[in-house]
Amino acid sequence: MRRLPTEIVASLLAATTVIISLPPFNLPPWAVFVSWAGTFAAGGPKPDVLRRIWLAMPVGSTYAMVIALAFERASYSYSGPSLLIAQMIILFSLNTCLMYTGRLSIFSFIPGMFFGFASYFATLFGGFGPAPHNLYAAWIAAVLMNAVGPFYAWLSVKLSAAPRRGAHLNS
């Protein structure tokens, strides 16, 4: 059986994100694209890349959720410039911890942690997920959709015809 070109397979997979973003779950489709592209940027959907990115992204989302929780908690005690300073200290401290976590070999793909980190905040502040602006629902939605991206990267390679000789496709 003849396989479809990569451009068609990737576009068909991309089209499925419209369905997953619909109510009642309102899942964040961009989290799929962030991690899908990140998978190829890290070398493509090979077992070592998939393992590294799948382990790192939830760590970034978890740190982002802890930051959001700490910001929320700080808002009960501080306001105005004091709150801004508290938030800066929280962000500095927890971001430093996130970066040091990247020194552990199992979580060493720091860009993957930031894919999860950014996807969490975009989900939370964008009002996506099954419970908009809920700190925990945003984590579940971001982690789930980030996990789909590398799978779509793998599917796009497995279901596609090899690029024509001389084509400038990086897959």
MDTraj code that builds the backbone (N, CA, C; nanometers):
import mdtraj as md
import numpy as np

residues = "MET ARG ARG LEU PRO THR GLU ILE VAL ALA SER LEU LEU ALA ALA THR THR VAL ILE ILE SER LEU PRO PRO PHE ASN LEU PRO PRO TRP ALA VAL PHE VAL SER TRP ALA GLY THR PHE ALA ALA GLY GLY PRO LYS PRO ASP VAL LEU ARG ARG ILE TRP LEU ALA MET PRO VAL GLY SER THR TYR ALA MET VAL ILE ALA LEU ALA PHE GLU ARG ALA SER TYR SER TYR SER GLY PRO SER LEU LEU ILE ALA GLN MET ILE ILE LEU PHE SER LEU ASN THR CYS LEU MET TYR THR GLY ARG LEU SER ILE PHE SER PHE ILE PRO GLY MET PHE PHE GLY PHE ALA SER TYR PHE ALA THR LEU PHE GLY GLY PHE GLY PRO ALA PRO HIS ASN LEU TYR ALA ALA TRP ILE ALA ALA VAL LEU MET ASN ALA VAL GLY PRO PHE TYR ALA TRP LEU SER VAL LYS LEU SER ALA ALA PRO ARG ARG GLY ALA HIS LEU ASN SER".split()
xyz = np.array([
    [0.0840, -0.1184, 0.0000],
    [0.0000, 0.0000, 0.0000],
    [0.0884, 0.1247, 0.0000],
    [0.0526, 0.2190, -0.0811],
    [0.1287, 0.3438, -0.0919],
    [0.0926, 0.4367, 0.0237],
    [0.1951, 0.4926, 0.0867],
    [0.1733, 0.5850, 0.1986],
    [0.1561, 0.7271, 0.1486],
    [0.0872, 0.8055, 0.2304],
    [0.0643, 0.9467, 0.1984],
    [0.1892, 1.0290, 0.2291],
    [0.2038, 1.1437, 0.1636],
    [0.3163, 1.2325, 0.1955],
    [0.3061, 1.2827, 0.3401],
    [0.4203, 1.3136, 0.3966],
    [0.4266, 1.3640, 0.5342],
    [0.3351, 1.4839, 0.5543],
    [0.3315, 1.5732, 0.4568],
    [0.2502, 1.6946, 0.4692],
    [0.1023, 1.6621, 0.4884],
    [0.0541, 1.5593, 0.4193],
    [-0.0872, 1.5200, 0.4298],
    [-0.1127, 1.4511, 0.5632],
    [-0.0263, 1.3577, 0.6006],
    [-0.0439, 1.2863, 0.7282],
    [-0.0399, 1.3843, 0.8449],
    [0.0591, 1.4727, 0.8458],
    [0.0703, 1.5701, 0.9553],
    [-0.0518, 1.6617, 0.9593],
    [-0.1023, 1.7000, 0.8436],
    [-0.2202, 1.7871, 0.8394],
    [-0.3454, 1.7146, 0.8872],
    [-0.3583, 1.5874, 0.8534],
    [-0.4717, 1.5089, 0.9044],
    [-0.4653, 1.4968, 1.0567],
    [-0.3472, 1.4692, 1.1085],
    [-0.3316, 1.4619, 1.2544],
    [-0.3618, 1.5973, 1.3180],
    [-0.3120, 1.7039, 1.2572],
    [-0.3378, 1.8384, 1.3098],
    [-0.4873, 1.8671, 1.3141],
    [-0.5600, 1.8222, 1.2132],
    [-0.7043, 1.8465, 1.2083],
    [-0.7774, 1.7813, 1.3256],
    [-0.7235, 1.6716, 1.3778],
    [-0.7902, 1.6059, 1.4916],
    [-0.7862, 1.6908, 1.6178],
    [-0.6955, 1.7876, 1.6229],
    [-0.6892, 1.8717, 1.7431],
    [-0.8110, 1.9618, 1.7554],
    [-0.8806, 1.9850, 1.6444],
    [-1.0054, 2.0623, 1.6511],
    [-1.1062, 1.9876, 1.7379],
    [-1.1153, 1.8572, 1.7195],
    [-1.2101, 1.7752, 1.7954],
    [-1.1752, 1.7749, 1.9438],
    [-1.0473, 1.7593, 1.9763],
    [-1.0098, 1.7491, 2.1179],
    [-1.0228, 1.8810, 2.1926],
    [-1.0332, 1.9908, 2.1184],
    [-1.0453, 2.1205, 2.1859],
    [-1.1906, 2.1602, 2.2127],
    [-1.2839, 2.0777, 2.1699],
    [-1.4261, 2.1098, 2.1873],
    [-1.4743, 2.0857, 2.3303],
    [-1.5837, 2.1534, 2.3699],
    [-1.6461, 2.1252, 2.4999],
    [-1.6924, 1.9798, 2.5037],
    [-1.7011, 1.9177, 2.6163],
    [-1.6881, 1.9761, 2.7497],
    [-1.5449, 1.9809, 2.8021],
    [-1.4497, 1.9207, 2.7299],
    [-1.3145, 1.9121, 2.7862],
    [-1.2282, 2.0341, 2.7563],
    [-1.2518, 2.1022, 2.6446],
    [-1.1776, 2.2248, 2.6108],
    [-1.0266, 2.2070, 2.6223],
    [-0.9765, 2.0955, 2.5736],
    [-0.8338, 2.0674, 2.5870],
    [-0.7523, 2.1621, 2.4990],
    [-0.6331, 2.1991, 2.5446],
    [-0.5520, 2.2985, 2.4733],
    [-0.4785, 2.2393, 2.3527],
    [-0.5246, 2.2678, 2.2313],
    [-0.4609, 2.2071, 2.1143],
    [-0.3164, 2.2509, 2.0941],
    [-0.2818, 2.3735, 2.1347],
    [-0.1447, 2.4209, 2.1122],
    [-0.0438, 2.3367, 2.1893],
    [-0.0849, 2.2757, 2.3013],
    [0.0078, 2.1921, 2.3781],
    [0.0528, 2.0722, 2.2953],
    [-0.0357, 2.0230, 2.2080],
    [0.0013, 1.9144, 2.1170],
    [0.1087, 1.9638, 2.0198],
    [0.0866, 2.0812, 1.9611],
    [0.1801, 2.1329, 1.8608],
    [0.3153, 2.1695, 1.9216],
    [0.3139, 2.2231, 2.0431],
    [0.4389, 2.2584, 2.1118],
    [0.5256, 2.1340, 2.1294],
    [0.4664, 2.0272, 2.1813],
    [0.5459, 1.9069, 2.2076],
    [0.5736, 1.8271, 2.0801],
    [0.4870, 1.8350, 1.9833],
    [0.5091, 1.7697, 1.8535],
    [0.6314, 1.8322, 1.7867],
    [0.6322, 1.9632, 1.7765],
    [0.7469, 2.0333, 1.7181],
    [0.8723, 2.0109, 1.8018],
    [0.8565, 2.0135, 1.9338],
    [0.9698, 1.9909, 2.0232],
    [1.0325, 1.8544, 2.0034],
    [0.9498, 1.7555, 1.9733],
    [1.0007, 1.6203, 1.9487],
    [1.0928, 1.6200, 1.8272],
    [1.0506, 1.6867, 1.7206],
    [1.1356, 1.6928, 1.6016],
    [1.2584, 1.7794, 1.6255],
    [1.2439, 1.8861, 1.7019],
    [1.3591, 1.9717, 1.7326],
    [1.4644, 1.8962, 1.8132],
    [1.4200, 1.7987, 1.8915],
    [1.5118, 1.7197, 1.9745],
    [1.5708, 1.6010, 1.8995],
    [1.5343, 1.5829, 1.7730],
    [1.5924, 1.4741, 1.6957],
    [1.4921, 1.3778, 1.6353],
    [1.3649, 1.4006, 1.6555],
    [1.2614, 1.3147, 1.5976],
    [1.2122, 1.2097, 1.6950],
    [1.1046, 1.1416, 1.6574],
    [1.0397, 1.0481, 1.7496],
    [1.1120, 0.9138, 1.7632],
    [1.2342, 0.9208, 1.8131],
    [1.3124, 0.8009, 1.8417],
    [1.2918, 0.7654, 1.9888],
    [1.3090, 0.6406, 2.0269],
    [1.2816, 0.6003, 2.1657],
    [1.3493, 0.6871, 2.2716],
    [1.4761, 0.7228, 2.2519],
    [1.5441, 0.8041, 2.3533],
    [1.4855, 0.9447, 2.3622],
    [1.4489, 1.0029, 2.2483],
    [1.3881, 1.1369, 2.2476],
    [1.2506, 1.1314, 2.3129],
    [1.1705, 1.0317, 2.2770],
    [1.0364, 1.0186, 2.3349],
    [1.0438, 1.0030, 2.4863],
    [1.1347, 0.9199, 2.5333],
    [1.1486, 0.8999, 2.6780],
    [1.1854, 1.0308, 2.7465],
    [1.2826, 1.1005, 2.6921],
    [1.3286, 1.2256, 2.7547],
    [1.2190, 1.3319, 2.7571],
    [1.1484, 1.3498, 2.6463],
    [1.0477, 1.4564, 2.6404],
    [0.9261, 1.4207, 2.7253],
    [0.8847, 1.2924, 2.7231],
    [0.7689, 1.2528, 2.8038],
    [0.7972, 1.2623, 2.9531],
    [0.9195, 1.2411, 2.9941],
    [0.9539, 1.2557, 3.1362],
    [0.9669, 1.4019, 3.1771],
    [1.0192, 1.4848, 3.0889],
    [1.0476, 1.6243, 3.1251],
    [0.9241, 1.7140, 3.1272],
    [0.8336, 1.6963, 3.0330],
    [0.7204, 1.7903, 3.0225],
    [0.6319, 1.7949, 3.1471],
    [0.5939, 1.6815, 3.2063],
    [0.5112, 1.6901, 3.3272],
    [0.5830, 1.7574, 3.4443],
    [0.7157, 1.7473, 3.4468],
    [0.7923, 1.8152, 3.5517],
    [0.7750, 1.9662, 3.5368],
    [0.7860, 2.0164, 3.4152],
    [0.7663, 2.1592, 3.3913],
    [0.6261, 2.2039, 3.4263],
    [0.5267, 2.1243, 3.3891],
    [0.3877, 2.1578, 3.4227],
    [0.3656, 2.1559, 3.5731],
    [0.4310, 2.0636, 3.6414],
    [0.4159, 2.0545, 3.7872],
    [0.4766, 2.1761, 3.8554],
    [0.5955, 2.2153, 3.8137],
    [0.6554, 2.3365, 3.8714],
    [0.5673, 2.4584, 3.8433],
    [0.5122, 2.4668, 3.7231],
    [0.4244, 2.5797, 3.6896],
    [0.3015, 2.5810, 3.7801],
    [0.2451, 2.4630, 3.8067],
    [0.1284, 2.4565, 3.8945],
    [0.1650, 2.4988, 4.0367],
    [0.2806, 2.4563, 4.0840],
    [0.3244, 2.4954, 4.2187],
    [0.3449, 2.6468, 4.2247],
    [0.3996, 2.7045, 4.1194],
    [0.4148, 2.8506, 4.1137],
    [0.2778, 2.9179, 4.1192],
    [0.1824, 2.8684, 4.0407],
    [0.0474, 2.9268, 4.0408],
    [-0.0172, 2.9140, 4.1786],
    [0.0014, 2.7993, 4.2432],
    [-0.0520, 2.7805, 4.3790],
    [0.0126, 2.8775, 4.4772],
    [0.1437, 2.8942, 4.4662],
    [0.2150, 2.9858, 4.5564],
    [0.1739, 3.1309, 4.5308],
    [0.1552, 3.1673, 4.4048],
    [0.1065, 3.3026, 4.3724],
    [-0.0309, 3.3255, 4.4348],
    [-0.1171, 3.2259, 4.4202],
    [-0.2516, 3.2378, 4.4768],
    [-0.2449, 3.2542, 4.6280],
    [-0.1629, 3.1733, 4.6910],
    [-0.1477, 3.1798, 4.8376],
    [-0.0916, 3.3163, 4.8792],
    [0.0066, 3.3652, 4.8061],
    [0.0668, 3.4953, 4.8380],
    [-0.0359, 3.6076, 4.8262],
    [-0.1308, 3.5927, 4.7343],
    [-0.2308, 3.6987, 4.7143],
    [-0.3239, 3.7137, 4.8344],
    [-0.3278, 3.6137, 4.9217],
    [-0.4091, 3.6237, 5.0443],
    [-0.3395, 3.7087, 5.1504],
    [-0.2074, 3.7187, 5.1407],
    [-0.1304, 3.7896, 5.2429],
    [-0.0739, 3.9236, 5.1965],
    [-0.0595, 3.9408, 5.0666],
    [0.0057, 4.0610, 5.0152],
    [-0.0801, 4.1260, 4.9069],
    [-0.0529, 4.2537, 4.8830],
    [-0.1167, 4.3243, 4.7715],
    [-0.0204, 4.4314, 4.7213],
    [-0.0522, 4.4853, 4.6041],
    [0.0299, 4.5921, 4.5479],
    [0.1746, 4.5509, 4.5272],
    [0.2675, 4.6439, 4.5547],
    [0.4099, 4.6155, 4.5337],
    [0.4602, 4.4965, 4.6165],
    [0.4042, 4.4772, 4.7350],
    [0.4467, 4.3633, 4.8181],
    [0.4135, 4.2311, 4.7495],
    [0.2970, 4.2240, 4.6850],
    [0.2588, 4.1027, 4.6126],
    [0.3519, 4.0807, 4.4935],
    [0.3845, 4.1872, 4.4213],
    [0.4760, 4.1738, 4.3074],
    [0.6117, 4.1205, 4.3511],
    [0.6623, 4.1716, 4.4613],
    [0.7919, 4.1252, 4.5131],
    [0.7814, 3.9790, 4.5557],
    [0.6722, 3.9438, 4.6238],
    [0.6521, 3.8043, 4.6651],
    [0.6474, 3.7126, 4.5423],
    [0.5766, 3.7541, 4.4381],
    [0.5679, 3.6732, 4.3167],
    [0.7043, 3.6593, 4.2489],
    [0.7817, 3.7656, 4.2491],
    [0.9154, 3.7585, 4.1901],
    [1.0032, 3.6600, 4.2670],
    [0.9942, 3.6625, 4.3987],
    [1.0725, 3.5702, 4.4816],
    [1.0268, 3.4265, 4.4577],
    [0.8956, 3.4061, 4.4520],
    [0.8408, 3.2722, 4.4260],
    [0.8891, 3.2212, 4.2909],
    [0.8755, 3.3046, 4.1877],
    [0.9153, 3.2630, 4.0535],
    [1.0653, 3.2356, 4.0461],
    [1.1457, 3.3232, 4.1036],
    [1.2906, 3.3025, 4.1048],
    [1.3250, 3.1705, 4.1740],
    [1.2682, 3.1485, 4.2904],
    [1.3009, 3.0292, 4.3693],
    [1.2592, 2.9010, 4.2985],
    [1.1356, 2.8961, 4.2525],
    [1.0867, 2.7723, 4.1924],
    [1.1422, 2.7502, 4.0520],
    [1.1672, 2.8563, 3.9777],
    [1.2307, 2.8397, 3.8475],
    [1.3738, 2.7881, 3.8643],
    [1.4426, 2.8363, 3.9677],
    [1.5772, 2.7859, 3.9973],
    [1.5713, 2.6369, 4.0293],
    [1.4734, 2.5971, 4.1089],
    [1.4558, 2.4541, 4.1403],
    [1.4283, 2.3734, 4.0135],
    [1.3449, 2.4274, 3.9256],
    [1.3152, 2.3605, 3.7987],
    [1.4434, 2.3380, 3.7192],
    [1.5243, 2.4419, 3.7090],
    [1.6479, 2.4305, 3.6316],
    [1.7453, 2.3311, 3.6961],
    [1.7530, 2.3314, 3.8289],
    [1.8392, 2.2340, 3.8965],
    [1.7858, 2.0920, 3.8797],
    [1.6549, 2.0764, 3.8721],
    [1.5974, 1.9440, 3.8472],
    [1.6488, 1.8895, 3.7143],
    [1.6736, 1.9777, 3.6195],
    [1.7282, 1.9371, 3.4906],
    [1.8673, 1.8769, 3.4993],
    [1.9330, 1.8916, 3.6116],
    [2.0646, 1.8286, 3.6294],
    [2.0529, 1.6790, 3.6581],
    [1.9335, 1.6361, 3.6966],
    [1.9109, 1.4927, 3.7143],
    [1.8982, 1.4316, 3.5754],
    [1.9732, 1.3268, 3.5482],
    [1.9774, 1.2735, 3.4117],
    [1.8394, 1.2340, 3.3596],
    [1.7530, 1.1858, 3.4454],
    [1.6197, 1.1433, 3.4016],
    [1.5349, 1.2612, 3.3524],
    [1.5632, 1.3816, 3.4021],
    [1.4878, 1.5014, 3.3638],
    [1.5755, 1.6028, 3.2901],
    [1.6797, 1.5565, 3.2229],
    [1.7812, 1.6468, 3.1683],
    [1.7392, 1.7234, 3.0429],
    [1.6237, 1.6944, 2.9883],
    [1.5797, 1.7671, 2.8688],
    [1.5057, 1.8934, 2.9128],
    [1.5836, 1.9963, 2.9463],
    [1.5280, 2.1211, 3.0010],
    [1.4296, 2.1873, 2.9042],
    [1.4533, 2.1892, 2.7728],
    [1.3499, 2.2466, 2.6852],
    [1.2144, 2.1768, 2.7032],
    [1.2157, 2.0459, 2.7238],
    [1.0908, 1.9726, 2.7475],
    [1.0199, 2.0204, 2.8726],
    [1.0981, 2.0512, 2.9770],
    [1.0360, 2.1038, 3.0988],
    [0.9695, 2.2375, 3.0698],
    [1.0327, 2.3198, 2.9871],
    [0.9726, 2.4490, 2.9551],
    [0.8552, 2.4360, 2.8586],
    [0.8506, 2.3292, 2.7772],
    [0.7300, 2.3039, 2.6971],
    [0.6124, 2.2809, 2.7916],
    [0.6344, 2.1988, 2.8940],
    [0.5291, 2.1723, 2.9920],
    [0.4944, 2.2954, 3.0732],
    [0.5957, 2.3705, 3.1125],
    [0.5798, 2.4933, 3.1914],
    [0.4920, 2.5933, 3.1158],
    [0.5284, 2.6220, 2.9918],
    [0.4537, 2.7187, 2.9104],
    [0.3130, 2.6682, 2.8791],
    [0.3012, 2.5393, 2.8503],
    [0.1694, 2.4837, 2.8182],
    [0.0753, 2.4925, 2.9375],
    [0.1287, 2.4726, 3.0576],
    [0.0444, 2.4834, 3.1771],
    [-0.0101, 2.6258, 3.1915],
    [0.0785, 2.7244, 3.1858],
    [0.0334, 2.8628, 3.2045],
    [-0.0622, 2.9063, 3.0934],
    [-0.0370, 2.8651, 2.9695],
    [-0.1280, 2.8994, 2.8598],
    [-0.2651, 2.8358, 2.8812],
    [-0.2661, 2.7145, 2.9335],
    [-0.3929, 2.6460, 2.9611],
    [-0.4668, 2.7136, 3.0754],
    [-0.3952, 2.7415, 3.1838],
    [-0.4572, 2.8035, 3.3010],
    [-0.5109, 2.9426, 3.2685],
    [-0.4248, 3.0296, 3.2180],
    [-0.4648, 3.1684, 3.1958],
    [-0.5527, 3.1854, 3.0723],
    [-0.5471, 3.0891, 2.9806],
    [-0.6332, 3.0930, 2.8629],
    [-0.7722, 3.0388, 2.8894],
    [-0.7928, 2.9836, 3.0082],
    [-0.9244, 2.9308, 3.0433],
    [-0.9573, 2.7988, 2.9758],
    [-0.8540, 2.7234, 2.9396],
    [-0.8774, 2.5938, 2.8772],
    [-0.8813, 2.4846, 2.9825],
    [-0.9218, 2.3653, 2.9390],
    [-0.9361, 2.2522, 3.0289],
    [-1.0816, 2.2339, 3.0677],
    [-1.1120, 2.1212, 3.1306],
    [-1.2514, 2.0904, 3.1648],
    [-1.3113, 2.1853, 3.2685],
    [-1.2276, 2.2507, 3.3470],
    [-1.2733, 2.3498, 3.4454],
    [-1.1858, 2.4737, 3.4264],
    [-1.2294, 2.5699, 3.3447],
    [-1.1462, 2.6867, 3.3132],
    [-1.0911, 2.7567, 3.4369],
    [-0.9638, 2.7905, 3.4299],
    [-0.8907, 2.8633, 3.5344],
    [-0.8741, 2.7827, 3.6635],
    [-0.8997, 2.6524, 3.6584],
    [-0.8773, 2.5663, 3.7746],
    [-0.7336, 2.5161, 3.7685],
    [-0.6588, 2.5381, 3.8769],
    [-0.5160, 2.5049, 3.8794],
    [-0.4882, 2.3573, 3.8521],
    [-0.5718, 2.2696, 3.9055],
    [-0.5483, 2.1257, 3.8913],
    [-0.5971, 2.0735, 3.7559],
    [-0.7123, 2.1214, 3.7110],
    [-0.7642, 2.0806, 3.5799],
    [-0.6704, 2.1273, 3.4686],
    [-0.6109, 2.2443, 3.4854],
    [-0.5153, 2.2946, 3.3860],
    [-0.3938, 2.2028, 3.3786],
    [-0.3489, 2.1521, 3.4935],
    [-0.2342, 2.0609, 3.4943],
    [-0.2674, 1.9329, 3.4179],
    [-0.3830, 1.8758, 3.4477],
    [-0.4232, 1.7515, 3.3804],
    [-0.4329, 1.7737, 3.2298],
    [-0.4973, 1.8825, 3.1896],
    [-0.5151, 1.9107, 3.0467],
    [-0.3812, 1.9343, 2.9767],
    [-0.2935, 2.0125, 3.0381],
    [-0.1638, 2.0426, 2.9760],
    [-0.0774, 1.9177, 2.9651],
    [-0.0713, 1.8392, 3.0712],
    [0.0105, 1.7173, 3.0694],
    [-0.0429, 1.6187, 2.9656],
    [-0.1738, 1.6029, 2.9623],
    [-0.2343, 1.5106, 2.8662],
    [-0.2056, 1.5531, 2.7224],
    [-0.2273, 1.6796, 2.6923],
    [-0.2079, 1.7266, 2.5549],
    [-0.0603, 1.7321, 2.5165],
    [0.0271, 1.7652, 2.6116],
    [0.1706, 1.7588, 2.5825],
    [0.2122, 1.6159, 2.5495],
    [0.1520, 1.5184, 2.6142],
    [0.1858, 1.3781, 2.5884],
    [0.1427, 1.3347, 2.4485],
    [0.0367, 1.3942, 2.3963],
    [-0.0127, 1.3586, 2.2631],
    [0.0849, 1.4038, 2.1536],
    [0.1500, 1.5173, 2.1713],
    [0.2390, 1.5714, 2.0683],
    [0.3473, 1.4754, 2.0213],
    [0.4269, 1.4174, 2.1120],
    [0.5281, 1.3217, 2.0672],
    [0.4673, 1.1970, 2.0013],
    [0.3490, 1.1576, 2.0483],
    [0.2798, 1.0452, 1.9847],
    [0.2423, 1.0814, 1.8405],
    [0.1937, 1.2036, 1.8197],
    [0.1616, 1.2489, 1.6846],
    [0.2885, 1.2577, 1.5993],
    [0.3986, 1.2979, 1.6589],
    [0.5258, 1.3011, 1.5856],
    [0.5612, 1.1606, 1.5379],
    [0.5469, 1.0639, 1.6272],
    [0.5755, 0.9238, 1.5939],
    [0.4808, 0.8752, 1.4843],
    [0.3500, 0.9032, 1.5016],
    [0.2517, 0.8618, 1.4012],
    [0.2807, 0.9238, 1.2650],
    [0.3182, 1.0502, 1.2639],
    [0.3429, 1.1172, 1.1356],
    [0.4573, 1.0510, 1.0594],
    [0.5559, 1.0003, 1.1315],
    [0.6671, 0.9296, 1.0666],
    [0.6238, 0.7898, 1.0236],
    [0.5538, 0.7192, 1.1108],
    [0.5143, 0.5811, 1.0819],
    [0.4128, 0.5705, 0.9685],
    [0.3257, 0.6692, 0.9563],
    [0.2192, 0.6619, 0.8567],
    [0.2533, 0.7299, 0.7248],
    [0.3654, 0.7996, 0.7187],
    [0.4014, 0.8785, 0.6002],
    [0.4977, 0.8045, 0.5094],
    [0.4914, 0.8438, 0.3830],
    [0.5930, 0.7996, 0.2882],
    [0.7210, 0.8759, 0.3189],
    [0.8329, 0.8152, 0.2917],
    [0.9605, 0.8851, 0.3110],
    [0.9631, 1.0066, 0.2193],
    [1.0199, 1.1177, 0.2662],
    [1.0283, 1.2367, 0.1795],
    [1.1058, 1.2052, 0.0519],
    [1.0674, 1.2703, -0.0567],
    [1.1384, 1.2522, -0.1832],
    [1.2839, 1.2930, -0.1673],
    [1.3670, 1.2280, -0.2420],
    [1.5086, 1.2636, -0.2415],
    [1.5229, 1.4095, -0.2821],
    [1.5985, 1.4832, -0.2037],
    [1.6183, 1.6243, -0.2321],
    [1.5157, 1.7143, -0.1652],
    [1.4120, 1.6556, -0.1044],
    [1.3119, 1.7379, -0.0346],
    [1.3746, 1.7935, 0.0921],
    [1.3299, 1.9080, 0.1326],
    [1.3868, 1.9741, 0.2498],
    [1.2973, 1.9573, 0.3714],
    [1.2531, 1.8357, 0.3952],
    [1.1700, 1.8063, 0.5119],
    [1.2576, 1.7443, 0.6189],
    [1.2527, 1.7951, 0.7377],
    [1.3303, 1.7388, 0.8485],
    [1.2416, 1.6468, 0.9293],
    [1.2397, 1.5203, 0.8980],
    [1.1603, 1.4254, 0.9762],
    [1.2348, 1.2987, 1.0024],
])
top = md.Topology()
chain = top.add_chain()
for i, resn in enumerate(residues, 1):
    res = top.add_residue(resn, chain, resSeq=i)
    for name in ("N", "CA", "C"):
        top.add_atom(name, md.element.get_by_symbol(name[0]), res)
traj = md.Trajectory(xyz[None], top)
